[in-house]
């Protein structure tokens, strides 16, 4: 049983890594917009440059995929209930994304709903893929 759990966890991480590698060219291409507004530039929310495709969005996607894979694998291995693994795999990276946006807001930067969308997409990809491996 332990060997099967280890194999499943490895497959979850592998699927997350492959997804990140496949999506990397999209975020690094010249089609992507510029970087988001810097600290101090976010005083007027209407003037914020927060493109949908930028390097920071890739970081949100990749980071949430990594965290979702770790959370899902840990919950699936230890709790033995797929529903708990799905909840952990999605809620932990998304909660950390919310915390990061709150930290940015407190530091004088801006709150980016687009960052949160990429956090949700990353977590969703991994959780969906992992839950289909059964």
C-alpha positions in Angstrom: 0.0 0.0 0.0 2.8 2.4 0.8 4.5 1.8 -2.5 1.2 2.7 -4.3 0.9 5.9 -2.3 4.5 6.9 -3.2 3.9 6.2 -6.9 0.7 8.2 -6.8 2.5 11.2 -5.1 5.2 11.0 -7.7 2.6 11.0 -10.5 0.9 14.1 -9.0 4.2 16.0 -8.9 5.1 14.9 -12.4 1.8 16.1 -13.8 2.3 19.5 -12.1 5.9 19.8 -13.5 4.8 18.8 -17.0 2.0 21.4 -16.9 4.4 24.1 -15.8 6.9 23.3 -18.5 4.2 23.3 -21.2 2.8 26.6 -20.0 6.2 28.4 -19.6 6.6 29.5 -23.2 3.2 31.2 -23.1 4.3 33.4 -20.2 7.7 34.1 -21.5 6.7 35.0 -25.0 6.7 38.6 -26.3 2.9 38.5 -26.5 2.9 38.8 -22.7 2.3 42.2 -21.2 4.7 44.1 -19.1 5.4 43.7 -15.4 2.7 44.9 -13.0 2.9 48.3 -11.4 5.6 48.9 -8.8 5.2 50.0 -5.2 4.1 53.6 -5.1 2.6 53.5 -8.6 -0.6 51.9 -7.3 -2.1 55.0 -5.7 -4.7 55.3 -8.5 -6.3 51.9 -9.1 -7.4 52.9 -12.6 -3.8 53.4 -13.8 -2.5 50.0 -12.7 -0.8 47.9 -15.4 -1.8 44.3 -14.4 -1.7 42.2 -17.6 -3.3 38.7 -17.7 0.0 37.2 -19.0 3.2 38.3 -17.3 6.1 36.7 -15.5 4.5 37.3 -12.1 1.3 35.4 -13.3 3.5 32.5 -14.2 5.0 32.5 -10.7 1.5 32.4 -9.2 0.5 29.6 -11.5 3.6 27.5 -10.9 3.7 28.2 -7.2 0.1 27.2 -6.7 0.6 24.1 -8.8 3.5 23.1 -6.6 1.7 23.8 -3.4 -1.5 22.0 -4.6 0.6 18.9 -5.6 2.2 18.8 -2.2 -1.1 19.4 -0.3 -3.0 16.9 -2.4 -0.4 14.2 -2.1 0.0 14.7 1.7 -3.8 14.7 2.3 -4.3 11.7 -0.1 -1.6 9.7 1.6 -2.4 10.6 5.2 -6.2 11.1 5.2 -7.2 8.4 2.7 -10.2 10.3 1.6 -10.2 11.8 -1.9 -12.6 14.6 -0.9 -10.2 15.8 1.8 -7.3 15.7 -0.6 -9.3 17.8 -3.1 -10.2 20.4 -0.4 -6.6 20.5 0.8 -5.1 20.6 -2.7 -7.2 23.6 -3.6 -7.6 25.5 -0.4 -4.1 25.6 0.8 -2.4 27.2 -2.2 -5.4 29.6 -2.7 -5.3 30.7 0.9 -1.6 31.4 0.6 -2.3 33.4 -2.6 -4.9 35.5 -0.6 -2.3 36.0 2.1 0.2 37.1 -0.4 -2.2 39.7 -1.9 -3.0 41.0 1.5 0.7 41.3 2.3 1.1 43.3 -1.0 -1.8 45.6 -0.1 -0.3 46.3 3.3 3.1 47.0 1.7 1.6 49.7 -0.4 1.3 47.6 -3.6 -2.0 46.7 -5.2 -4.4 43.8 -4.7 -4.4 41.7 -7.9 -7.5 39.6 -8.6 -5.7 38.4 -11.7 -3.0 36.9 -9.5 -5.7 35.1 -7.6 -7.2 33.8 -10.8 -3.9 32.3 -11.8 -3.5 30.8 -8.3 -6.9 29.1 -8.7 -6.1 27.9 -12.2 -2.8 26.3 -11.0 -4.4 24.6 -8.0 -7.3 23.5 -10.1 -5.2 21.9 -12.8 -3.2 19.8 -10.3 -6.2 18.8 -8.2 -8.3 17.9 -11.3 -5.4 15.9 -12.8 -4.6 14.1 -9.5 -8.2 13.3 -8.8 -8.5 11.7 -12.3 -5.5 9.4 -11.6 -7.5 6.9 -9.5 
